[in-house]
Amino acid sequence: PMASMPMYVFGLLQIGTEYAIARAWAGSLVLLLIVFALFVVARKLGGKDRR
């Protein structure tokens, strides 16, 4: 089966060690950055500003 980032983060949180939790936080940050980047690209390509 193919691994997904949310399942990776969830699995690391289940382990519970300090190192695993730190990696889970890093994975969560990566997910947030990906969503933010897609949001910025969509806003730039979305057309004119409606102000």
Beta strands, then each sheet from edge to edge (+ up, - down):
end
